[in-house]
Amino acid sequence: MTEFMVLRLTGPLMVFGDVAVDENRPTAQLPSQSMLTGLVANALGWRAREGARLNRLQERIVYGARRDRVGETFTDYQNVHIAPGQTMWRFRTTGPLKRGGLKYDNVQRWRDYVADGAVTVVLALTPEDEPPTLDAVRRAFLRPARPLFLGRVSCPPSGPLYRGKDVMASSVPEALALVSSLETPGGDFLAQWPGQGTFSGVTDTSSRLVERADLRDWCNDLHQGRRIVAEARLRPEPNRAEEG
């Protein structure tokens, strides 16, 4: 049996990221491996430049996510006028980035957001005894080193992400089933969990395997890497579920 901490992701806006082409920034339906890595690291007070440390944390995170409330997805159109030679700053760079060269330039971007959504996450770390331990992560979420956000800085949560609840389970889908929904009990909710390995559980005909491009090379600040996840509609077990 493995111990999983339960996170409740709720807020006016949230973003889960997805494959981006040009200036279009879509959002997936459920959190990504790299997003949760950044969320945990932010709570611990780590810095973005600690690439090797972040890569190792990403490798250790085992999680499943369940969409308890769909919310509404919308696109925010952003348009910035850049003058000749004007500099732009990015959080990971040591110097300015220039856009537009010797002429005026309009930078346009289309960013997707989920409004009024709710997602339940069960999260474990493997191996369990390697620092940071799950207990250290729990303490960090109770007293985070910095303000936490759901995908983008403009998306603060509407309440505590960790509310002191943990579950013991032999697989990720079992852990998700032990946690009550944030919506009306008894429904079926879209869920994802590892499609391969010890924590994937017993595969049944109701689930399908899909590929997610949700890994990040933190040392080089690049999104790259894919993994297989199982996806199905999951119903929390009423006789075992507890309010979170």
C-alpha positions as CSV (number, residue, x, y, z in Angstrom):
1,M,0.0,0.0,0.0
2,T,1.2,3.5,-0.8
3,E,0.3,6.8,0.8
4,F,-1.2,9.5,-1.4
5,M,-1.9,13.1,-0.4
6,V,-5.0,14.7,-1.8
7,L,-5.0,18.0,-3.5
8,R,-8.1,20.0,-4.4
9,L,-7.5,22.3,-7.3
10,T,-10.3,25.0,-7.4
11,G,-10.2,28.6,-8.5
12,P,-11.8,31.2,-10.8
13,L,-9.3,30.4,-13.5
14,M,-6.8,27.5,-14.1
15,V,-4.6,26.3,-16.9
16,F,-3.2,22.8,-17.4
17,G,-1.1,23.4,-20.5
18,D,-0.9,21.4,-23.7
19,V,1.1,21.2,-26.9
20,A,1.5,24.8,-28.2
21,V,1.9,25.8,-31.8
22,D,3.0,29.3,-32.7
23,E,1.2,31.8,-30.4
24,N,-1.7,29.6,-29.5
25,R,-1.6,28.4,-25.9
26,P,-4.3,25.7,-25.3
27,T,-5.1,24.0,-22.0
28,A,-5.5,20.3,-21.4
29,Q,-8.5,18.9,-19.4
30,L,-6.4,17.7,-16.5
31,P,-3.1,18.7,-14.8
32,S,0.2,17.7,-16.4
33,Q,3.3,16.0,-14.9
34,S,5.4,19.2,-15.4
35,M,2.7,21.5,-13.9
36,L,2.5,19.4,-10.7
37,T,6.3,19.4,-10.6
38,G,6.3,23.2,-10.7
39,L,3.5,23.4,-8.2
40,V,5.2,21.2,-5.6
41,A,8.6,22.9,-6.2
42,N,7.0,26.4,-5.7
43,A,5.5,25.3,-2.4
44,L,8.9,24.0,-1.3
45,G,10.5,27.3,-2.3
46,W,12.8,25.9,-5.0
47,R,14.1,28.1,-7.9
48,A,13.4,27.6,-11.6
49,R,17.2,27.4,-12.2
50,E,17.5,24.2,-10.1
51,G,17.1,22.1,-13.2
52,A,18.6,18.8,-12.1
53,R,16.6,18.9,-8.8
54,L,13.4,19.7,-10.7
55,N,14.0,16.9,-13.2
56,R,14.4,14.4,-10.4
57,L,11.2,15.6,-8.7
58,Q,9.3,15.2,-12.0
59,E,10.6,11.6,-12.2
60,R,9.4,10.8,-8.7
61,I,5.9,12.2,-8.9
62,V,3.2,9.6,-9.3
63,Y,-0.3,11.0,-9.5
64,G,-3.8,10.7,-10.8
65,A,-6.3,13.5,-11.5
66,R,-10.1,13.6,-11.7
67,R,-12.2,16.4,-13.2
68,D,-15.0,16.9,-10.6
69,R,-16.4,20.0,-12.3
70,V,-15.9,20.7,-16.0
71,G,-16.0,24.5,-15.9
72,E,-15.9,26.6,-19.0
73,T,-13.0,27.0,-21.4
74,F,-12.4,30.3,-23.0
75,T,-9.7,32.0,-25.0
76,D,-8.1,35.3,-23.9
77,Y,-6.7,37.3,-26.9
78,Q,-3.6,39.3,-26.0
79,N,-2.1,42.0,-28.2
80,V,1.0,44.0,-27.4
81,H,2.6,46.7,-29.5
82,I,6.4,46.5,-29.6
83,A,8.4,49.6,-30.7
84,P,11.7,49.2,-32.6
85,G,14.4,48.0,-30.4
86,Q,12.1,47.6,-27.4
87,T,13.1,44.9,-25.0
88,M,10.9,42.2,-23.4
89,W,11.8,40.3,-20.3
90,R,11.3,36.6,-19.5
91,F,11.6,35.1,-16.1
92,R,14.3,32.5,-17.0
93,T,16.6,34.8,-19.0
94,T,19.6,36.7,-17.6
95,G,19.1,39.5,-20.2
96,P,16.3,41.0,-22.3
97,L,14.7,39.5,-25.4
98,K,14.1,41.7,-28.4
99,R,11.1,41.5,-30.7
100,G,10.5,43.4,-33.9
101,G,14.0,44.3,-34.9
102,L,14.1,47.8,-36.6
103,K,10.4,48.0,-37.2
104,Y,7.2,48.1,-35.2
105,D,5.8,44.8,-34.3
106,N,2.5,43.5,-32.8
107,V,2.8,40.4,-30.6
108,Q,-0.4,38.5,-30.6
109,R,-1.2,35.5,-28.4
110,W,-4.2,33.4,-27.8
111,R,-4.3,31.8,-24.3
112,D,-6.9,29.3,-23.1
113,Y,-8.2,29.2,-19.5
114,V,-10.7,27.0,-17.6
115,A,-13.1,29.1,-15.6
116,D,-14.8,27.7,-12.4
117,G,-13.3,24.2,-12.8
118,A,-12.6,21.7,-10.0
119,V,-10.0,18.9,-10.1
120,T,-9.0,16.3,-7.5
121,V,-5.4,15.1,-7.5
122,V,-3.9,12.2,-5.6
123,L,-0.1,12.4,-5.4
124,A,2.7,10.2,-4.1
125,L,6.5,10.2,-4.4
126,T,8.7,7.2,-5.2
127,P,11.0,6.2,-3.7
128,E,9.3,7.3,-0.5
129,D,12.4,7.8,1.6
130,E,14.2,10.1,-0.9
131,P,14.1,13.8,0.0
132,P,11.8,15.7,-0.3
133,T,9.5,13.2,1.3
134,L,5.8,13.3,1.0
135,D,5.6,14.6,4.6
136,A,7.9,17.5,3.6
137,V,5.6,18.2,0.6
138,R,2.5,18.1,2.9
139,R,4.1,20.7,5.2
140,A,5.0,22.9,2.3
141,F,1.4,23.0,1.0
142,L,0.2,23.9,4.5
143,R,2.8,26.7,4.7
144,P,4.0,27.4,1.1
145,A,7.2,29.3,0.6
146,R,5.6,31.4,-2.0
147,P,2.1,32.1,-3.3
148,L,0.8,29.1,-5.3
149,F,-1.0,29.3,-8.7
150,L,-2.8,26.9,-11.0
151,G,-0.8,26.9,-14.2
152,R,-0.2,30.7,-14.6
153,V,0.6,33.4,-12.1
154,S,-2.8,35.0,-12.9
155,C,-4.6,31.9,-11.6
156,P,-4.6,31.8,-7.8
157,P,-6.5,29.0,-6.1
158,S,-9.8,29.8,-4.3
159,G,-8.8,27.8,-1.2
160,P,-6.1,25.6,0.3
161,L,-4.8,23.0,-2.1
162,Y,-4.0,20.5,0.6
163,R,-6.6,20.1,3.3
164,G,-5.0,17.5,5.5
165,K,-6.4,14.5,3.8
166,D,-4.4,11.4,2.7
167,V,-5.4,8.0,1.5
168,M,-3.7,4.6,1.4
169,A,-4.1,2.6,-1.8
170,S,-2.3,0.0,-3.9
171,S,-2.8,1.9,-7.2
172,V,-3.6,5.4,-8.4
173,P,-7.2,4.7,-9.7
174,E,-8.0,3.0,-6.3
175,A,-6.7,6.2,-4.5
176,L,-8.9,8.4,-6.7
177,A,-11.9,6.2,-6.0
178,L,-11.4,6.7,-2.2
179,V,-11.8,10.4,-2.5
180,S,-15.2,12.0,-2.7
181,S,-16.0,14.3,-5.6
182,L,-16.3,18.1,-5.1
183,E,-19.5,17.9,-7.0
184,T,-22.7,15.9,-6.6
185,P,-21.9,12.3,-5.3
186,G,-22.6,9.4,-7.5
187,G,-21.5,10.8,-10.8
188,D,-18.9,9.6,-13.3
189,F,-15.9,11.9,-13.7
190,L,-13.2,12.0,-16.3
191,A,-9.9,10.8,-14.8
192,Q,-6.3,10.1,-15.8
193,W,-3.6,8.0,-14.1
194,P,-0.3,6.3,-15.1
195,G,-1.0,3.8,-17.9
196,Q,2.1,1.7,-17.2
197,G,4.0,0.5,-14.1
198,T,3.2,-0.5,-10.6
199,F,0.7,2.2,-9.8
200,S,-1.5,1.8,-12.9
201,G,-3.8,-0.7,-11.4
202,V,-5.8,-3.3,-13.2
203,T,-6.7,-2.3,-16.8
204,D,-10.3,-2.8,-17.7
205,T,-12.3,-2.3,-20.9
206,S,-13.7,1.1,-19.8
207,S,-10.3,2.8,-19.9
208,R,-8.1,3.7,-22.9
209,L,-4.4,4.5,-23.2
210,V,-3.5,7.9,-24.5
211,E,-0.2,9.7,-25.0
212,R,0.5,13.0,-23.2
213,A,3.3,15.3,-24.1
214,D,3.5,16.8,-20.6
215,L,7.1,16.4,-19.5
216,R,9.7,19.1,-19.2
217,D,13.5,19.3,-19.5
218,W,14.0,21.7,-16.6
219,C,17.7,22.1,-17.2
220,N,17.2,23.4,-20.7
221,D,13.8,25.1,-20.1
222,L,12.2,23.0,-22.9
223,H,8.9,21.1,-23.0
224,Q,9.8,17.6,-24.3
225,G,9.0,14.0,-23.4
226,R,5.9,11.9,-23.5
227,R,4.2,9.3,-21.3
228,I,1.3,6.9,-21.5
229,V,-1.7,7.6,-19.3
230,A,-4.9,5.6,-18.8
231,E,-8.1,7.6,-19.2
232,A,-11.6,6.7,-18.1
233,R,-14.7,7.9,-16.4
234,L,-14.3,7.1,-12.8
235,R,-17.0,6.9,-10.0
236,P,-15.9,7.5,-6.4
237,E,-17.1,4.7,-4.2
238,P,-19.9,6.1,-2.0
239,N,-19.4,3.6,0.8
240,R,-15.7,4.4,1.0
241,A,-15.4,8.0,-0.1
242,E,-14.8,10.7,2.5
243,E,-15.4,14.4,2.2
244,G,-12.2,16.4,1.4
